[in-house]
Amino acid sequence: MPRKSASADGGFGPLETEVMNAVWAAGAAVSVREIVEALNAGRSEPLAYTTVMTVMNRLVDKQALARSPAGRSYLYEATAPDPAGIAVKNVIRTYGDEAVAHFVDQARGDPELRRRMEQMLREQ
């Protein structure tokens, strides 16, 4: 199944969406420099390193990226495998048990959804 764009989450601006998609495409922890190079590969006017660094730091603040020290710089990686994962984390972080209760209520009212959720829980 193709990965949805980060903009599908609705919580990212255009450049944040590009950065998240580049991080996911990398598939591993990345430096700001690696993301700058990936983003600038398809641009006629390159983005400044500091611009991308600022965006990545804001994504850390939004808990979409995690940052870890690597020598004199940092490596960044996504905190979820896709936009849906980030959306779910945000809902649970914001609404806690109330959000989980709504997921459960939805499953109770939809036998097919309940079956899929139970199967997913068994597979984990």
C-alpha positions as a printed Julia matrix, in Angstrom:
124×3 Matrix{Float64}:
   0.0     0.0    0.0
   1.51    3.39  -0.91
   2.39    5.7    1.92
   0.09    8.66   2.33
   1.62   12.12   2.34
   2.19   13.71   5.73
  -0.32   16.38   4.74
  -3.05   13.76   5.07
  -2.7    14.3    8.83
  -3.69   17.95   8.46
  -1.3    19.0   11.21
   1.69   19.91   9.07
   2.45   22.9    6.9
   3.75   22.42   3.34
   7.46   22.42   4.22
   6.86   20.27   7.31
   5.06   17.82   5.02
   8.04   17.72   2.65
  10.44   17.17   5.55
   8.36   14.38   7.08
   8.02   12.64   3.72
  11.8    12.87   3.22
  12.45   11.45   6.7
  10.04    8.56   6.09
  11.57    7.92   2.66
  15.03    7.7    4.25
  13.84    4.85   6.46
  16.47    5.54   9.14
  17.73    8.3   11.4
  18.92   11.24   9.29
  20.85   14.45   9.71
  19.59   17.89   8.74
  22.17   17.9    5.95
  20.74   14.68   4.47
  17.24   16.12   4.46
  18.47   19.4    2.95
  20.13   17.43   0.14
  17.02   15.3   -0.44
  14.71   18.31  -0.53
  16.99   20.41  -2.72
  17.42   17.63  -5.28
  14.09   18.55  -6.83
  14.15   22.32  -6.38
  15.21   25.14  -8.66
  15.78   27.41  -5.63
  17.48   25.5   -2.81
  16.34   25.69   0.78
  18.82   27.03   3.32
  20.25   24.59   5.86
  18.97   26.82   8.7
  15.45   26.8    7.27
  15.32   23.0    7.22
  16.93   22.81  10.68
  14.26   25.16  12.06
  11.46   23.09  10.52
  12.94   19.87  11.89
  13.27   21.38  15.36
   9.63   22.48  15.22
   8.69   18.93  14.25
  10.56   17.75  17.35
   8.49   20.21  19.4
   5.33   18.74  17.79
   6.64   15.26  18.7
   6.58   14.16  15.05
  10.38   13.75  15.06
  12.74   12.54  17.76
  16.24   14.02  17.97
  19.33   12.26  19.33
  22.9    13.54  19.62
  25.42   12.33  17.06
  28.81   13.89  17.6
  28.52   17.65  17.21
  25.12   17.45  15.53
  21.88   15.49  15.79
  20.07   12.71  14.01
  16.32   12.83  13.55
  13.77   10.07  13.05
  10.01    9.94  12.82
   8.14    9.04  16.0
   5.59    7.03  14.0
   5.78    5.08  10.73
   3.25    7.25   8.87
   0.84   10.19   9.18
  -1.89    8.0   10.66
   0.44    6.92  13.45
   1.27   10.52  14.29
  -2.43   11.46  14.2
  -3.32    8.65  16.61
  -0.45    9.59  18.95
  -1.63   13.21  18.94
  -5.25   12.24  19.68
  -4.24    9.94  22.52
  -1.76   12.49  23.92
  -4.43   15.22  23.79
  -7.49   13.25  24.93
  -6.01   10.24  26.74
  -8.39    7.55  27.95
 -11.39    9.39  26.49
 -10.0     8.88  22.99
  -9.31    5.2   23.66
 -12.86    4.81  25.0
 -14.21    6.24  21.74
 -12.13    3.77  19.71
 -13.59    0.96  21.82
 -17.14    2.3   21.42
 -16.64    2.45  17.64
 -15.47   -1.18  17.64
 -18.44   -2.27  19.75
 -20.82   -0.75  17.22
 -19.08   -2.15  14.16
 -18.48   -5.93  14.19
 -16.08   -5.76  11.23
 -13.98   -3.06  12.91
 -13.99   -5.08  16.13
 -12.82   -8.19  14.28
  -9.99   -6.24  12.61
  -8.9    -4.66  15.91
  -8.93   -8.02  17.69
  -6.87   -9.55  14.88
  -4.36   -6.69  15.06
  -4.04   -7.11  18.83
  -3.38  -10.84  18.43
  -0.72  -10.18  15.79
   1.19   -7.79  18.02
